[in-house]
Amino acid sequence: MAERSNSEITELIRTQASEFDARSDLTPAVADAIVESDLMRILVPAEYGGLDGTLNDWFAACLPIAIADGSAGWVAAQGSVQNLLVASQSDPEFARAFCQAPRLNTALSFTGDVTLRPNDTGGWVVTGDWEYQSGCKSATCIGGLVSFVDTDFEPKPGLPYVLLWADEVRINETWDRVGMRGTGSHHVAVNDRTVPANRLVYFMNPAESRFRDHPLGRLGGGLVVIGLAATATLIGVARRALDEATALLRTKPQGPFAGEGVMIENHRVLSEVTRAEGLWDLTRLGFEGTLARLWEAASGPDPLSPEDEAQARLGAITAAHAAAQIVRDVYALCGTTPTASGTVLERCFRDATTMATHASIRTAEFERTGRMLGLVPAPDKTGSDQ
């Protein structure tokens, strides 16, 4: 799905990626190409004008973009899964207006300090600042986690988010990180903006899904899909790093003396590159298996269980860190050459290092996932030491 569109986008990305770092954002041409592509509708139900794709359809469309550039891959992968969240969990009138627009991209954040207080007409007044709003300059819908003030309102179960149109917020261009610089993950401010009551939505609450009998609706009730986007991005970055390293090692001399051959002919170097190729293939296939298993669970008669989500988390986190390790390994094989600022391999190293710290896949998530899987024995309530 979206193959022709992706081919055009990846070619554009490769020609303009060198500009992303200086801009701390994608170029307008790349951003427009992504948000206007079929990729952004793959995980939107057909009822709302989407393509009704599977998770592996989505990964197949995201991967070439992430290979072309990690920042572009993240904006595409995260934006498209967040489009699913909005389609699934928001008010139907808002969701239809959002999904049927010619441009489709969502920027959501769970970090910052944004409050809701009630107004006199039954709506909400939104005030505060969100961080890490990736792709916000090309987003049509922007939102994030909120808290409530000046009210005894009892929120529903789940994570309360508020959704706004892009022209209802102010973007402060604050993004300045070592890696993933092209994501434009700026701060977004809202100053006493009044919105209707139906702009309040609840994530992590499957009961709020508008498509409870559809796999996409069951997936849209949880935030596990954000971790899938981070992993898809890292697998793409690892593939690009491996390609760049292999090309360099095929031409870089082993040493200063004639006749020593190129580095790829060194037994250790060749073995390490071959091992990295095998690990990348296993990582990709393993992640595709994780996506297929999660889709199968979402296609069943029941909502996703905590075990289903924990297994998906485990697969995503494991694949993400395997991909990041591939980047580190092949970078180290190439000597000082990729340390030159502006090389593609140098950018892959910075992007992988930064992406691996994302809250959805950071190493601390192994512990939380292990507890979700029941790997920690239940406390002994009998008082016995046995």
Number of C-alpha atoms within 10 A of each C-alpha: 14 18 13 10 16 22 13 11 22 22 14 16 26 14 11 15 20 18 15 21 21 11 15 22 30 27 19 11 12 22 22 16 19 28 24 16 19 22 29 30 29 26 29 28 21 12 11 18 14 19 19 18 18 18 24 16 17 23 22 18 24 27 24 22 28 27 26 23 28 33 33 31 31 27 34 30 28 27 28 29 29 25 25 28 30 28 28 29 25 24 18 15 9 16 19 16 11 21 24 13 12 10 19 24 29 32 27 27 19 17 15 17 15 22 20 24 17 19 13 7 9 10 17 23 18 25 19 16 20 24 20 20 26 28 29 26 23 24 23 21 22 26 26 25 22 23 15 17 11 9 9 8 10 7 13 11 13 16 18 19 21 24 23 22 14 19 11 15 19 14 18 13 14 14 20 17 15 11 21 30 24 30 28 28 28 22 21 26 20 20 14 14 14 19 20 13 16 16 16 23 24 24 23 19 19 22 17 22 27 20 20 20 15 19 25 26 27 26 30 31 28 21 18 18 26 21 23 27 27 25 32 29 33 31 29 27 33 31 25 22 28 23 16 19 23 20 12 18 22 13 12 15 17 16 11 7 8 8 9 12 15 15 21 24 15 13 9 12 17 16 13 16 21 13 13 22 17 11 17 23 14 14 21 22 13 16 25 19 15 22 23 16 16 20 21 13 19 22 18 13 11 11 20 20 10 11 13 17 21 19 18 25 26 20 21 29 26 18 27 30 23 21 28 24 20 27 30 17 17 24 22 15 20 20 11 9 15 21 15 11 10 12 13 19 27 18 26 31 25 19 26 28 20 16 25 21 14 14 13 22 25 15 16 12 15 15 12 13 19 15 13 17 16 11 10 10 7 7 7 9 6 7 7 6 5 5
